[in-house]
C-alpha cells in the first residue's frame, strides 16, 4: 500500500508530461551527423538539445521536491532534503537556460569572427 501512495502522485503529474512529449521536437539526426556549417550553429544545436532534454527533468525534480515538502510532515530532516532538491533543480535549470540564452545571444557576434 505504501508503494501505491508513492506512485499515484507521480503517475498523476507525469501523465500530462508524457502526453505533451510529442511537442518536444529534437533533430537527433542533425545533431549526431553534425549537419551544421559553423561552430556557433553546432553550439546552438547542442544547447537547444540540452534544454529540450533537461527542462522536463528539472520540472520532474521540482514536482518531486514539492511532494517531499508535503510528505515531510514537519520532520526537519525531510524538509531539508526537499529544500536541497528544489534548490539544485532550480540551479540546474537556470544554468541550462542561461547557457542556451548566451549561445543564442552571441551567435551573430561569433559568426563575424
Rosetta blueprint (number, residue, H / E / L):
1 X L
2 X H
3 X H
4 X H
5 X H
6 X H
7 X H
8 X H
9 X H
10 X H
11 X H
12 X H
13 X H
14 X H
15 X H
16 X H
17 X H
18 X H
19 X H
20 X L
21 X H
22 X H
23 X H
24 X L
25 X L
26 X L
27 X L
28 X H
29 X H
30 X H
31 X H
32 X H
33 X L
34 X L
35 X L
36 X L
37 X L
38 X L
39 X H
40 X H
41 X H
42 X H
43 X H
44 X H
45 X H
46 X H
47 X H
48 X H
49 X H
50 X H
51 X H
52 X H
53 X H
54 X H
55 X H
56 X H
57 X H
58 X H
59 X H
60 X H
61 X H
62 X H
63 X H
64 X H
65 X H
66 X H
67 X H
68 X H
69 X H
70 X H
71 X H
72 X H
73 X L
74 X L
75 X L
76 X H
77 X H
78 X H
79 X H
80 X H
81 X H
82 X H
83 X H
84 X H
85 X H
86 X H
87 X H
88 X H
89 X H
90 X H
91 X H
92 X H
93 X H
94 X H
95 X H
96 X H
97 X H
98 X H
99 X H
100 X H
101 X H
102 X H
103 X H
104 X H
105 X H
106 X L
107 X H
108 X H
109 X H
110 X H
111 X H
112 X L
113 X L
